[in-house]
Structure formats: C-alpha cells, structure tokens
Amino acid sequence: MAARSGGHQADYPGALHEAPTLKVWVATLAAAIALSAAAAAAKAPPLPQATGHRTVTVVARGIPTPTEFAVFAGRLFVGAYGNEKNPKVAGGVYILGGGKAIRVPGSPSHVYGLAAAKNTLYLSTSQALLAWSDWDGTRFRTSRVINTPDGYGTFRGLTVGPDGLIYVGANTDPPPPKPNASDSFVSVDPATGATGIIAIGIRQPWMPLFLPGHALPLVSDLNQDDLGPKRPLDYLLAIKRGANYGFPVCPANPSTCPNYTQPLVHFPAHSSPMGLGYLKGKLYVALYGGLGKGPVVVSMAPSGGTPTPFVSGFPAGVIALGTAGGGLYAGDQSGVIYRVTP
C-alpha cells in the first residue's frame, strides 16, 4: 500500500474507492502483492513478535489482501480484497483450517467485509451487500443481494448487531462520487434492505465491532494523508446515534473540530486503524501504518486510552483482525494469517 490521498479516491488495498476505499492505495497494491509473492518464494520472512513471549503461529498463507474474519458453522472464514488491477489475483471468501486456505466457490472478486449470523454469512463488496446461506460444508447453495437504497455504496467492513441488523460504513451520496464526500454509518435490515443513517461526517469507516452490552459499535476511521506528516489524526469512533464527526470540514480546518462529535481515541497521523478485536476484556486494533516502527496490533482498554504494541514485526501492512476460540487472528497484506493467544 502507499500513501493516502486527500479525498476518498485512494486509500486502502487497491483503489478502494472506485471500488473504493479500504485504505489501500491502488497503483501500489499490484506491486505489493507481486513483491510479497516473490519474497515469500525466495524466503519466508521472520514471524511477527508478540509481547510477553507469546507464540505467534501461521494459520495459512496465500490469501490476497485479507480484510475481515467471521466465524460461521464452527469454522473460521476470512474475506479477501484481491487486486482489481490484476484480474488473475482475485479475492473472495476463504475457509481456514489445517494450515490451508480454501476459496469458497462463488466468491466475488473483491470482498471488503464478512459478518456471521446464525444461518447466514453476510459479505460486503464495493457496491453491494450479499447474504449467503444453505452451507453444506463446502459451499453456500443460496446467494442473494440485499436491496439497499439507490446510490448507497462503497460498503466496507460490517458486523451484525444484537438486533439482527447489519451495521456498515457506506457512502450515501447520489452518484457521481464527490472528491471529498463524507461517509455515513448505517444500519441495514438484511431481510428488506431498509437502511437507516446512524451517524455522518466520517472520512473512511473501516471496521465496526460490538462490545458486550453496547447498543452501537466501535468503528475504526482513517483520515486523509495529504495534510502533512503530523495531521490529521486517525480515529476510533464510539458511534452515537445522530452524531456528526465533521469530515470534510474537520480536520481540514482544525478550529472547527470542537463543533463536532469527538472520537473515542485519537491515533497518530497515518497510523491507519483497520481491523478490531475484543478478547478477555481488552480491545485490539490493527494499525496498518503503525506507530512509527511499522505495522502493529495494539491493545488498549475498551473505553480508550493509550495504545500499547502487542504484536509487531509484520512483513506487510496488517489489515484483518478478529477473535475465535480464545485466539487473536491477524491478516497482513503479504497474504498470511497469524494466530496468537493473548
């Protein structure tokens, strides 16, 4: 991945705003994947290191730009963005197990997020939310598009709330997309597609995460990269109904920021918070850009506070983060999935 731009256009793995926005950065994604593949073929890089001498293990390799994890039917799945500039490097949905990653038949080429409900696996692509059901252990026999309102798109990571609704970041402006359009955080009824805007003024909401007992989720939010080396800060938002987080007026004009709903956590500029996980009373955040020493997974109190490095030394930007079976899983842009027990 490369540097972020000022608007939505180039921010994550790929051109995630034309197909939009994860925070990844298009022209460089193909090169990053190619270089990562070449490096892996030559010699696997050292494993990341966790604090407290905890063991980091490799779960699987070869997932092109892993984006989000979901546990469904007792199995661990991961979405993958792939590479929109190189059709031979498709993403999709992968099932993990036995040291392997197997692509699920019928997978879209670019998957931004996964979320599991009791009988359904939900996917977000650039411009659609999908519902997969009737899992037979190998494939999902039923797939349907959830009919969201016209003009809604650039869906990113998603989750299912205690109320059964899908929660996801989205652009709700009518096309064509505007350079500095702000995104919203929305709820979607998976049965009807009825969509409600919960909060607005968000630069690039990436992954939501519900904490126990909370009615609305936390959301990682990536700001632009064109305002200098020390601004703007990146955010972790504790979503509030009716909130306006200020983009694009804030942070372009810092004096306006106090007029808007404040983030729960400010991360350093260009740290790029992406995946989130919660385990044993701690919150974990994947920082694609890191804290000055490369990509890192940090831990912190769910109520906020100072991020503390937990896993560092990733060979590429870390994006996907999740928990399953008492373990913390991370996926970096080299296509490797790691596991560590906090």
C-alpha positions as CSV (number, residue, x, y, z in Angstrom):
1,M,0.0,0.0,0.0
2,A,1.2,3.5,-0.4
3,A,0.3,7.0,0.8
4,R,-3.3,8.1,1.2
5,S,-4.8,10.9,-0.8
6,G,-6.9,13.8,0.4
7,G,-10.2,12.6,-0.8
8,H,-11.8,9.2,-1.0
9,Q,-10.0,8.0,-4.1
10,A,-7.0,6.1,-3.0
11,D,-6.9,4.7,0.4
12,Y,-6.7,1.1,1.1
13,P,-5.7,-2.1,-0.7
14,G,-6.5,-1.4,-4.2
15,A,-8.5,1.5,-5.4
16,L,-10.9,1.2,-2.8
17,H,-13.0,4.0,-3.8
18,E,-13.6,3.4,-7.4
19,A,-14.3,0.0,-6.0
20,P,-13.4,2.0,-3.1
21,T,-11.6,2.6,0.0
22,L,-10.3,0.3,2.5
23,K,-7.4,2.3,2.8
24,V,-5.3,1.0,0.3
25,W,-3.9,2.5,-2.5
26,V,-4.3,1.3,-5.8
27,A,-1.3,1.5,-8.1
28,T,0.9,0.0,-5.4
29,L,-1.3,-2.9,-4.5
30,A,-0.4,-5.0,-7.5
31,A,3.3,-4.2,-6.9
32,A,2.9,-5.0,-3.2
33,I,1.4,-8.4,-3.9
34,A,3.9,-9.2,-6.6
35,L,6.8,-8.2,-4.3
36,S,5.3,-10.1,-1.4
37,A,4.8,-13.2,-3.5
38,A,8.4,-13.0,-4.8
39,A,9.8,-12.5,-1.3
40,A,7.8,-15.5,0.0
41,A,9.0,-17.7,-2.8
42,A,12.6,-16.7,-2.0
43,K,12.4,-17.0,1.8
44,A,9.6,-16.6,4.3
45,P,10.1,-13.5,6.4
46,P,10.5,-13.9,10.2
47,L,7.3,-14.2,12.2
48,P,5.8,-11.2,13.9
49,Q,6.6,-11.0,17.6
50,A,4.1,-10.7,20.5
51,T,4.7,-9.2,23.9
52,G,5.2,-11.5,26.9
53,H,7.0,-14.2,24.8
54,R,3.6,-15.3,23.4
55,T,3.9,-17.7,20.5
56,V,2.8,-16.4,17.1
57,T,1.9,-19.1,14.6
58,V,1.0,-19.1,10.9
59,V,-2.5,-20.3,10.2
60,A,-2.5,-20.1,6.4
61,R,-0.8,-18.3,3.5
62,G,-1.9,-17.1,0.1
63,I,-5.0,-15.0,0.9
64,P,-4.7,-11.9,-1.3
65,T,-5.2,-8.9,1.0
66,P,-7.2,-10.4,3.9
67,T,-9.9,-8.0,5.1
68,E,-12.2,-9.3,7.8
69,F,-12.8,-12.6,9.7
70,A,-16.0,-14.3,10.6
71,V,-16.9,-17.5,12.5
72,F,-19.7,-19.4,10.9
73,A,-20.8,-23.0,11.4
74,G,-17.9,-23.5,13.8
75,R,-15.4,-22.6,11.1
76,L,-13.2,-19.5,10.6
77,F,-13.7,-17.6,7.3
78,V,-11.8,-14.6,6.0
79,G,-12.6,-12.1,3.3
80,A,-10.0,-11.1,0.7
81,Y,-9.8,-8.0,-1.4
82,G,-7.6,-9.4,-4.2
83,N,-6.3,-6.9,-6.7
84,E,-8.6,-5.0,-9.0
85,K,-5.7,-4.1,-11.3
86,N,-4.8,-7.7,-11.9
87,P,-7.8,-10.0,-12.6
88,K,-5.6,-13.0,-12.1
89,V,-5.3,-12.1,-8.4
90,A,-8.9,-12.4,-7.3
91,G,-10.0,-12.1,-3.7
92,G,-13.1,-13.8,-2.3
93,V,-14.1,-15.7,0.8
94,Y,-11.7,-18.3,2.2
95,I,-12.3,-21.0,4.8
96,L,-9.3,-21.6,7.1
97,G,-8.2,-24.9,8.6
98,G,-5.5,-27.5,8.7
99,G,-2.9,-24.9,7.6
100,K,-4.8,-24.2,4.4
101,A,-7.0,-21.5,3.0
102,I,-9.6,-22.8,0.6
103,R,-11.5,-20.3,-1.6
104,V,-15.3,-20.8,-1.3
105,P,-17.0,-21.4,-4.6
106,G,-19.0,-18.5,-5.9
107,S,-16.9,-15.9,-4.2
108,P,-16.9,-12.3,-5.5
109,S,-13.5,-11.0,-6.7
110,H,-13.3,-8.2,-4.1
111,V,-14.6,-8.7,-0.5
112,Y,-14.4,-5.9,2.0
113,G,-16.1,-7.5,4.9
114,L,-17.7,-10.6,6.4
115,A,-20.2,-11.0,9.2
116,A,-21.9,-14.1,10.5
117,A,-25.4,-14.5,11.8
118,K,-27.0,-17.8,12.9
119,N,-27.8,-19.2,9.5
120,T,-26.3,-16.6,7.1
121,L,-22.9,-15.2,6.2
122,Y,-23.0,-11.6,5.0
123,L,-20.5,-10.1,2.6
124,S,-19.8,-6.5,1.6
125,T,-18.4,-5.7,-1.9
126,S,-17.8,-2.3,-3.3
127,Q,-21.4,-1.6,-4.2
128,A,-23.4,-4.5,-2.7
129,L,-24.2,-6.4,0.4
130,L,-24.7,-10.1,-0.1
131,A,-26.4,-12.8,2.0
132,W,-25.1,-16.4,1.7
133,S,-27.0,-19.3,3.3
134,D,-27.6,-23.1,3.0
135,W,-24.0,-24.0,3.8
136,D,-23.3,-27.7,3.0
137,G,-19.8,-27.8,4.4
138,T,-18.2,-26.8,1.1
139,R,-20.3,-24.1,-0.5
140,F,-23.2,-21.8,0.2
141,R,-26.1,-23.0,-2.0
142,T,-28.1,-19.8,-1.8
143,S,-26.8,-16.3,-2.5
144,R,-28.9,-13.1,-2.7
145,V,-28.2,-9.3,-3.0
146,I,-29.7,-7.2,-0.2
147,N,-31.5,-4.4,-1.9
148,T,-30.2,-1.2,-0.3
149,P,-31.4,2.3,-1.5
150,D,-30.2,3.6,-4.9
151,G,-26.9,5.4,-4.6
152,Y,-25.7,3.7,-1.5
153,G,-22.3,2.0,-1.9
154,T,-18.6,1.8,-1.0
155,F,-19.5,-0.6,1.7
156,R,-16.6,-1.7,3.9
157,G,-16.3,-3.9,6.9
158,L,-19.6,-4.9,8.5
159,T,-21.0,-6.6,11.6
160,V,-24.3,-7.9,12.8
161,G,-25.8,-6.2,15.9
162,P,-27.7,-7.7,18.8
163,D,-30.8,-6.6,17.0
164,G,-30.1,-8.7,13.9
165,L,-29.4,-5.6,11.7
166,I,-26.2,-5.2,9.6
167,Y,-24.0,-2.3,10.6
168,V,-21.6,-0.9,8.0
169,G,-19.9,2.2,6.7
170,A,-21.2,3.5,3.4
171,N,-21.3,6.4,1.0
172,T,-24.9,7.6,0.9
173,D,-24.4,10.5,-1.6
174,P,-26.1,10.1,-5.0
175,P,-23.6,9.4,-7.8
176,P,-21.3,10.6,-9.2
177,P,-18.9,10.4,-6.2
178,K,-17.5,13.7,-5.0
179,P,-13.8,14.0,-4.2
180,N,-14.3,14.9,-0.5
181,A,-17.6,13.2,0.1
182,S,-18.1,12.1,3.7
183,D,-19.3,8.7,4.5
184,S,-22.0,7.6,6.9
185,F,-22.5,4.8,9.3
186,V,-25.7,2.9,8.6
187,S,-27.9,0.0,9.7
188,V,-29.4,-2.3,7.2
189,D,-32.3,-4.8,7.6
190,P,-31.0,-7.9,5.9
191,A,-34.5,-9.1,5.1
192,T,-35.8,-6.0,3.4
193,G,-32.8,-3.8,2.7
194,A,-34.4,-0.9,4.7
195,T,-31.5,1.3,5.6
196,G,-31.1,4.0,8.3
197,I,-28.3,6.5,8.7
198,I,-27.0,6.4,12.2
199,A,-24.0,8.9,12.0
200,I,-22.5,11.1,9.4
201,G,-19.3,13.1,8.6
202,I,-16.9,10.1,8.7
203,R,-13.9,10.1,6.4
204,Q,-13.5,6.3,5.9
205,P,-15.2,4.0,8.4
206,W,-13.5,0.6,8.1
207,M,-14.5,-2.0,10.6
208,P,-17.2,-2.0,13.2
209,L,-17.1,-4.0,16.4
210,F,-19.8,-4.5,19.0
211,L,-18.7,-4.7,22.6
212,P,-20.7,-6.7,25.1
213,G,-23.7,-4.7,26.4
214,H,-23.4,-1.9,23.9
215,A,-26.2,-0.9,21.6
216,L,-23.9,0.6,18.9
217,P,-20.4,-0.4,17.8
218,L,-16.9,1.0,17.8
219,V,-15.7,1.9,14.3
220,S,-12.1,2.4,13.0
221,D,-11.8,5.5,10.9
222,L,-9.0,6.5,8.5
223,N,-8.3,10.1,7.7
224,Q,-6.6,11.5,4.6
225,D,-2.8,11.7,4.1
226,D,-2.3,15.0,2.3
227,L,-2.3,17.4,5.3
228,G,1.3,16.8,6.3
229,P,3.3,14.3,8.4
230,K,1.6,15.0,11.7
231,R,-2.1,15.6,10.7
232,P,-4.8,14.7,10.6
233,L,-5.0,12.1,13.3
234,D,-6.8,8.8,12.7
235,Y,-9.8,7.8,14.9
236,L,-11.5,5.1,16.8
237,L,-15.2,6.1,17.0
238,A,-17.7,5.1,19.6
239,I,-20.7,5.5,17.3
240,K,-23.5,7.7,18.6
241,R,-26.9,7.9,17.0
242,G,-27.3,11.3,15.2
243,A,-23.6,12.1,15.5
244,N,-21.7,14.2,13.0
245,Y,-17.9,13.5,13.1
246,G,-17.1,16.5,11.0
247,F,-15.5,15.3,7.7
248,P,-14.6,17.0,5.4
249,V,-14.7,20.4,7.3
250,C,-12.8,18.8,10.2
251,P,-9.9,18.0,10.1
252,A,-9.2,20.3,7.1
253,N,-10.0,23.2,9.3
254,P,-8.9,22.2,12.8
255,S,-10.6,25.1,14.5
256,T,-14.0,23.6,13.6
257,C,-13.3,20.2,15.1
258,P,-14.7,21.0,18.6
259,N,-18.0,21.7,17.0
260,Y,-18.5,18.0,16.1
261,T,-18.8,14.7,18.0
262,Q,-15.4,13.7,19.3
263,P,-13.7,10.4,18.6
264,L,-13.2,7.9,21.4
265,V,-9.5,7.6,20.6
266,H,-7.1,9.7,18.5
267,F,-4.3,7.7,16.8
268,P,-1.2,9.3,15.4
269,A,-1.4,10.6,11.8
270,H,-1.1,7.9,9.2
271,S,-1.3,5.1,11.7
272,S,-4.3,3.8,9.7
273,P,-6.5,1.8,12.1
274,M,-8.3,-1.0,10.4
275,G,-9.3,-4.4,12.0
276,L,-10.7,-4.5,15.5
277,G,-10.9,-7.4,18.0
278,Y,-12.1,-7.8,21.6
279,L,-11.0,-10.6,23.9
280,K,-10.7,-11.1,27.6
281,G,-11.7,-7.5,28.4
282,K,-9.2,-5.9,26.0
283,L,-9.6,-4.1,22.7
284,Y,-7.2,-4.9,19.9
285,V,-6.6,-2.6,16.9
286,A,-4.7,-3.4,13.7
287,L,-2.7,-0.3,12.7
288,Y,-1.7,-0.6,9.0
289,G,0.7,2.3,9.2
290,G,1.8,1.6,12.8
291,L,3.2,3.9,15.5
292,G,6.4,4.8,13.7
293,K,8.1,1.3,13.6
294,G,6.0,-0.5,11.1
295,P,2.6,-2.2,11.1
296,V,1.4,-3.3,14.6
297,V,-1.5,-4.7,16.5
298,V,-2.0,-2.7,19.7
299,S,-4.1,-3.4,22.8
300,M,-6.0,-0.9,24.9
301,A,-8.9,-0.6,27.3
302,P,-12.3,-0.8,25.5
303,S,-13.0,2.7,27.0
304,G,-10.0,4.2,25.2
305,G,-6.6,5.2,26.5
306,T,-3.1,4.8,25.2
307,P,-2.5,2.0,22.6
308,T,0.2,-0.4,23.6
309,P,2.0,-2.6,21.0
310,F,1.0,-6.2,21.3
311,V,2.1,-7.9,18.0
312,S,4.8,-6.2,15.8
313,G,7.2,-7.1,13.1
314,F,4.7,-7.8,10.3
315,P,6.3,-8.0,6.9
316,A,3.4,-6.0,5.3
317,G,0.6,-3.8,6.4
318,V,-1.8,-5.6,8.8
319,I,-5.5,-5.2,7.9
320,A,-7.7,-8.0,9.1
321,L,-8.1,-8.7,12.8
322,G,-10.5,-10.9,14.7
323,T,-11.0,-13.4,17.5
324,A,-12.1,-17.0,17.6
325,G,-11.7,-19.8,20.1
326,G,-9.7,-17.7,22.6
327,G,-7.2,-16.7,19.9
328,L,-6.5,-13.4,18.2
329,Y,-6.1,-13.7,14.4
330,A,-4.4,-11.1,12.1
331,G,-4.0,-11.0,8.4
332,D,-1.4,-8.8,6.6
333,Q,-1.0,-7.7,3.1
334,S,1.5,-10.4,2.3
335,G,-1.4,-12.8,2.4
336,V,-0.5,-14.5,5.7
337,I,-2.9,-15.2,8.6
338,Y,-1.4,-15.4,12.1
339,R,-2.7,-16.5,15.4
340,V,-1.6,-15.6,18.9
341,T,-3.3,-16.2,22.3
342,P,-3.4,-13.1,24.5
